[in-house]
């Protein structure tokens, strides 16, 4: 049996196979049928504007001889993309098989629907006579750029961004919950000034919220200006129309995008590079989070919750592997590779147009799909771990040397205040602690050997690795959105 002979067709990539359930929401906006549905929407809305004008021209037809459409006729036209389902997908594919041109296939698909209008609306409708206005004065890129902008905008705002915010909000909630939980910090992999688990989680939440703010305010550009961006055909056909105003109104009001007035045949894709760069940056922060949590698990800071019936290792029954975080790492790397490629290649086009962007943009769904999958991995992983507070306390208790920093800093202040024997504070503490196992008693003996004032001595003796966390708990509040 050849796998290619099995029906329905087996998915080639894991996004549409193994992980389909996690990535399926993007199909609504970034699949080929979703793109064709948006193309139909653009063509239909353009047809309606040509016949019914806009507020600035008194809602008069833009093309001489065209008659304004009734509300019923406009509703019929807008139902064409709304009803674009399994049958429509097949019909469009049949046209494309003949034309070898996806946008021309959309045009013929709409022509069919205009021919069908009389059977639905009655013999008085003249929609069939408007086929000549379908794709009027348009190049394929007028339709494509608007469709892709709308598809990506919807995918980000309705799928990717809500998932990213869900993860970030969960992280912020855990930061609040563990704001006071002391934890040994490691700098360069070595014991360092203690912190709190909440503060460290808040650092990631704060970083992510900054990026999500950038993404939420992203501009999505669009243009409709003809074959090389000059409105040449528009002006020859209808020289009395203010095509600049029409273009602006259509892109802004009908398409819900930001108007780009100055382009070649293609919209320049700079907004896409900006967006994909921001998502890629967010991915890298998430990657940092996945790696750090993985190492916290390895160190014992986090304990994993075993899933009943699940297998950690095929040969070592005791293991619970942190696979969600490992999967997130891999998927984030794949997403970044695709997003970075999109960002670098889409901003270039030979002279007024080449076709390299067409194939490239068909991978937007995969690029965001791997990121969405990683978000799902990470969120699931974070929900399956909890702090191992005993291990965290034990780790702090065995590292009293981390109090060397506050002691030598207090000595500096005492030296400036005129106390005797406080010179060379860093060197004295270094001699006491470096390369040695230090206990509470060693700390107290050292403090007693120096001429600290009474209040400072008491403050230093009261310190433990678990209480030496500075303002870590308060810093969690700075992540509030």
C-alpha positions in Angstrom: 0.0 0.0 0.0 1.3 3.4 -1.0 0.6 6.0 1.7 -0.2 8.5 -1.1 -3.1 6.3 -2.2 -4.9 6.7 1.2 -7.9 9.0 1.3 -8.3 11.5 2.8 -4.8 12.5 2.1 -2.2 12.1 4.8 -0.7 15.3 6.1 2.9 15.9 5.1 3.8 18.2 8.1 3.2 17.6 11.8 1.3 20.9 12.0 -1.6 19.4 9.9 -1.1 15.9 11.2 0.1 15.0 14.7 -0.5 18.5 16.0 -3.6 19.4 14.0 -5.8 19.9 17.1 -3.4 22.6 18.5 -2.9 24.5 15.2 -6.4 24.1 13.7 -7.6 27.6 14.7 -5.1 29.1 12.2 -6.8 27.2 9.4 -9.6 29.7 9.6 -7.3 32.5 8.5 -4.1 31.3 7.0 -5.0 28.3 4.9 -5.4 28.4 1.1 -9.2 28.3 1.3 -9.1 31.1 3.9 -7.0 33.2 1.5 -9.4 32.6 -1.4 -12.4 33.5 0.8 -10.7 36.8 1.6 -9.9 37.3 -2.1 -13.6 36.9 -2.8 -14.4 39.4 -0.1 -12.1 42.0 -1.6 -13.5 41.5 -5.1 -17.1 41.7 -3.8 -16.4 44.8 -1.7 -14.6 46.5 -4.6 -17.6 45.7 -6.9 -20.0 47.3 -4.4 -17.8 50.4 -4.1 -17.7 50.8 -7.8 -21.5 50.7 -8.1 -22.5 52.4 -4.9 -19.6 54.8 -4.3 -18.8 56.1 -0.9 -19.9 58.9 1.4 -17.5 61.4 0.0 -19.0 61.2 -3.5 -22.6 61.1 -2.4 -22.7 57.3 -2.8 -22.9 57.6 -6.5 -21.5 54.9 -8.9 -17.8 55.4 -9.7 -18.0 53.9 -13.2 -20.4 55.7 -15.7 -23.3 53.4 -16.7 -23.3 51.4 -13.4 -26.4 51.4 -11.3 -26.4 51.4 -7.5 -27.1 48.0 -6.0 -30.0 47.5 -3.7 -29.5 46.3 -0.2 -30.7 42.9 -1.2 -28.2 42.7 -4.0 -25.4 43.8 -1.7 -26.4 41.2 0.8 -26.4 38.6 -1.9 -22.8 39.6 -3.0 -21.5 39.6 0.6 -23.0 36.1 1.1 -20.7 34.8 -1.6 -17.6 34.7 0.6 -19.7 34.0 3.6 -21.0 30.7 2.0 -17.6 29.7 0.6 -17.3 26.1 1.9 -16.5 22.7 0.7 -18.4 23.0 -2.6 -17.0 26.5 -3.2 -13.5 25.3 -2.6 -13.9 22.5 -5.1 -15.4 24.9 -7.7 -12.6 27.4 -7.3 -10.0 24.6 -7.5 -11.6 23.4 -10.8 -11.3 26.9 -12.2 -7.7 27.2 -11.1 -6.9 23.9 -12.7 -7.9 25.5 -16.0 -6.5 29.0 -15.6 -3.4 28.2 -13.6 -4.0 31.5 -11.8 -5.6 31.6 -8.4 -7.0 35.2 -8.6 -8.4 34.7 -12.1 -10.2 31.6 -10.7 -11.7 33.8 -8.0 -13.0 36.2 -10.7 -14.6 33.4 -12.6 -16.1 32.0 -9.4 -17.8 35.3 -8.7 -19.0 35.5 -12.3 -20.8 32.2 -11.7 -22.5 33.6 -8.6 -23.6 36.7 -10.6 -25.1 34.4 -13.2 -27.0 32.6 -10.4 -28.4 35.8 -8.9 -31.6 35.8 -10.9 -32.6 32.3 -9.7 -32.2 33.6 -6.1 -33.2 37.3 -6.3 -35.6 37.2 -9.2 -35.5 38.2 -12.9 -35.4 42.0 -12.1 -31.8 41.9 -10.7 -29.1 43.1 -13.1 -26.2 41.5 -11.2 -25.3 39.3 -14.0 -24.6 42.4 -16.1 -22.0 43.5 -13.7 -19.5 40.8 -14.5 -17.4 43.4 -16.4 -16.8 45.2 -13.1 -15.4 42.2 -11.3 -11.7 42.9 -10.9 -12.1 46.3 -12.6 -8.8 48.2 -12.9 -7.2 45.7 -10.5 -4.0 43.8 -10.7 -3.9 40.5 -8.8 -1.7 42.1 -6.2 -4.4 44.6 -5.4 -6.5 41.6 -4.3 -3.7 39.6 -2.8 -2.1 42.2 -0.6 -5.4 43.2 0.9 -6.4 39.5 1.4 -3.2 38.5 3.0 -3.2 41.6 5.3 -6.7 40.7 6.5 -5.8 37.1 6.9 -2.7 37.7 9.0 -4.4 40.5 11.0 -7.2 38.1 12.0 -4.9 35.2 12.7 -2.8 37.4 15.0 -5.6 39.2 16.8 -8.0 36.2 17.1 -5.7 33.3 17.6 -2.0 33.9 18.2 -2.3 37.0 20.4 -5.0 35.6 22.7 -2.9 32.4 23.2 0.2 34.4 24.0 -1.7 36.6 26.4 -3.1 33.5 28.1 0.3 32.2 28.7 1.7 35.6 29.9 -1.3 36.1 32.2 -0.8 32.7 33.7 2.9 33.4 34.2 2.0 36.8 35.8 -0.4 35.0 38.1 2.2 32.5 39.2 4.6 35.5 39.8 2.1 37.0 42.1 1.5 33.7 43.9 5.2 33.1 44.5 6.3 36.6 45.0 7.6 35.9 48.5 9.0 32.4 47.9 12.8 32.7 48.3 15.1 31.0 45.8 18.8 30.7 45.3 19.9 32.7 42.2 22.7 31.4 39.9 24.8 33.8 37.9 27.3 32.1 35.6 25.9 28.9 37.0 27.3 29.7 40.5 25.4 30.5 43.7 24.5 34.2 43.9 22.3 36.8 45.6 19.0 35.1 46.4 15.8 36.2 44.7 12.2 35.0 44.8 10.6 32.7 42.3 7.8 35.2 41.8 10.2 37.9 40.8 12.0 35.7 38.3 8.7 34.7 36.7 7.7 38.4 36.6 10.8 39.2 34.6 9.5 36.9 31.8 6.0 38.2 32.1 7.2 41.8 31.8 9.4 41.0 28.8 6.5 39.2 27.1 4.0 42.0 27.8 6.3 44.6 26.2 6.4 42.5 23.0 2.7 41.7 23.0 2.0 45.5 23.3 4.1 46.1 20.1 2.3 43.3 18.3 -1.1 44.5 19.4 -0.4 48.0 18.0 0.9 46.6 14.7 -0.2 48.4 11.5 -1.5 46.2 8.7 -1.0 48.0 5.4 -2.9 47.6 2.1 -3.0 49.2 -1.3 -5.3 49.2 -4.4 -3.6 51.2 -7.1 -3.1 49.1 -10.2 -0.4 47.3 -12.1 2.5 49.5 -11.0 1.0 51.6 -8.3 0.1 54.6 -10.7 -3.7 54.3 -11.0 -2.9 54.4 -14.8 -5.9 52.2 -15.9 -8.2 53.9 -13.5 -7.5 57.3 -14.9 -7.8 56.3 -18.5 -11.2 54.6 -17.9 -12.7 57.1 -15.5 -10.6 60.3 -15.4 -13.1 62.3 -13.4 -13.0 60.0 -10.3 -10.8 60.9 -7.3 -9.1 57.5 -7.3 -6.7 58.5 -4.5 -9.7 59.1 -2.3 -11.4 56.0 -3.4 -8.3 53.9 -2.7 -7.9 55.4 0.7 -11.5 54.9 1.6 -11.6 51.4 0.4 -8.4 50.2 2.2 -9.2 52.0 5.4 -13.0 51.8 5.7 -13.9 48.7 3.8 -10.8 46.5 4.5 -10.0 47.8 8.0 -6.3 48.3 7.1 -3.8 51.2 7.0 -3.6 52.8 3.5 -0.3 52.6 1.7 -0.3 55.3 -1.0 3.1 54.7 -2.5 4.0 51.2 -3.8 5.1 49.3 -6.9 2.8 46.6 -8.2 3.1 45.0 -4.7 2.5 46.4 -1.3 6.1 46.6 0.0 5.6 44.1 2.9 7.5 46.2 5.4 4.7 45.8 7.9 5.0 42.1 7.6 8.8 42.2 8.3 8.0 44.4 11.4 5.3 42.0 12.6 7.3 38.8 12.0 10.3 40.4 13.7 8.3 41.1 16.8 6.8 37.6 16.9 10.2 36.1 16.4 11.6 38.2 19.3 8.7 37.0 21.4 9.5 33.5 20.4 13.1 34.0 21.6 11.9 35.2 25.0 9.6 32.2 25.2 12.6 30.0 24.3 14.6 31.6 27.1 11.7 30.8 29.5 11.5 27.1 28.3 15.2 26.6 28.8 15.2 28.2 32.2 12.2 26.2 33.4 13.8 23.0 32.1 16.9 23.8 34.1 14.9 24.6 37.2 13.3 21.2 36.9 16.7 19.6 36.5 17.9 21.5 39.6 14.8 20.5 41.7 13.3 24.0 42.0 10.2 22.8 40.1 8.7 19.4 40.5 6.6 17.9 37.7 3.1 16.4 38.3 3.1 12.9 36.9 0.3 12.1 34.5 -1.4 8.9 35.3 -0.7 6.3 32.7 1.9 8.4 30.9 5.4 7.0 30.2 8.4 9.2 30.9 11.0 6.8 29.5 10.7 3.5 27.6 13.3 1.9 29.9 13.6 4.0 33.1 10.2 3.8 34.9 11.1 6.5 37.4 11.4 9.3 34.9 9.0 12.2 34.2 10.6 14.0 31.3 10.0 17.7 30.8 9.0 17.1 27.2 6.6 20.0 26.9 9.4 22.5 27.4 11.7 20.6 25.0 9.0 20.5 22.4 8.4 24.2 22.9 12.1 24.9 22.3 12.2 23.0 19.0 8.9 24.5 17.7 10.1 28.0 18.7 13.3 27.5 16.8 11.4 26.4 13.7 9.0 29.3 13.9 11.9 31.8 14.3 13.7 30.3 11.3 10.6 30.8 9.1 9.7 34.2 10.5 13.2 35.5 10.0 13.2 34.2 6.4 9.9 35.9 5.8 11.2 39.2 7.3 14.3 39.2 5.2 13.0 38.1 1.9 9.6 39.8 1.7 11.0 43.3 1.8 12.8 42.8 -1.5 11.3 42.7 -5.0 13.0 43.1 -8.3 12.0 46.5 -9.8 8.2 46.8 -9.9 7.4 43.2 -9.1 8.7 39.7 -9.0 6.9 36.6 -7.8 9.2 35.4 -5.0 6.8 36.7 -2.3 3.9 34.6 -3.6 5.3 31.2 -2.5 7.0 32.7 0.5 3.8 34.1 1.9 2.2 30.7 1.7 4.4 29.8 4.7 3.0 32.4 7.1 0.6 29.8 8.5 3.5 27.4 9.2 5.6 30.1 10.8 2.8 31.1 13.2 1.7 27.5 13.5 5.0 26.4 15.1 4.8 29.4 17.4 1.2 28.6 18.4 2.1 25.0 19.0 5.0 26.2 21.3 2.7 28.4 23.2 0.4 25.4 23.8 3.5 23.3 24.8 4.7 25.9 27.3 1.3 26.6 28.8 0.7 22.9 29.3 4.1 22.5 30.8 3.8 25.4 33.2 0.4 24.0 34.4 2.1 20.7 35.2 4.8 21.9 37.5 4.9 23.3 41.0 7.7 24.7 43.2 9.6 22.1 45.3 9.8 24.4 48.4 11.8 22.0 50.5 14.4 21.6 47.8 14.6 25.4 47.4 15.0 25.9 51.2 17.7 23.2 51.3 19.6 24.8 48.5 19.5 28.2 50.3 20.5 26.7 53.6 23.7 25.1 52.1 24.9 28.4 50.5 25.5 30.9 53.4 28.4 32.3 51.4 25.8 34.4 49.4 25.7 36.7 52.4 29.2 37.9 51.5 27.7 40.6 49.3 25.6 42.4 52.0 28.4 42.0 54.6 31.1 43.6 52.4 28.7 46.3 51.2 27.8 47.1 54.8 31.5 47.3 55.6 31.9 49.9 52.9 29.2 52.0 54.5 30.8 51.6 57.9 34.2 52.6 56.6 32.8 55.8 55.2 31.1 56.4 58.6 34.5 56.3 60.2 34.4 52.9 61.9 37.8 51.3 62.5 38.9 48.0 60.8 36.5 48.3 57.8 39.2 48.9 55.1 39.5 46.5 52.2 36.0 45.0 52.8 35.8 43.1 49.6 39.2 41.4 50.1 38.4 40.5 53.7 35.1 38.8 52.9 36.7 37.1 49.8 39.5 35.7 52.1 36.8 34.4 54.5 34.5 32.8 51.9 35.9 32.0 48.5 36.3 28.3 47.9 35.0 27.4 51.4 31.9 25.9 52.9 30.4 28.6 55.1 28.0 28.2 58.0 25.7 30.5 60.0 28.3 30.3 62.8 31.1 31.4 60.5 29.1 34.4 59.4 28.3 35.4 63.0 31.9 35.0 64.1 33.1 37.2 61.3 30.6 39.9 62.1 31.6 39.8 65.8 35.2 40.2 64.8 34.5 43.7 63.3 33.6 47.0 64.8 30.1 47.3 63.3 27.7 49.6 65.0 25.1 47.8 67.0 22.2 48.2 64.6 24.2 47.1 61.6 25.6 44.1 63.4 22.1 43.0 64.4 20.8 43.5 60.9 23.5 41.4 59.4 23.1 38.7 62.0 19.4 38.5 61.3 20.0 37.9 57.6 19.7 34.3 56.2 20.0 33.2 52.6 16.2 32.8 52.7 15.5 36.4 53.9 18.2 38.1 51.8 15.9 38.8 48.8 15.9 42.6 48.8 12.9 44.2 47.1 12.2 41.1 44.9 8.7 40.7 46.2 7.8 44.3 45.5 9.3 44.2 42.0 6.6 41.8 41.0 4.1 44.7 41.0 6.0 46.4 38.2 4.7 43.7 35.8 1.0 44.8 36.2 -0.3 45.6 32.7 
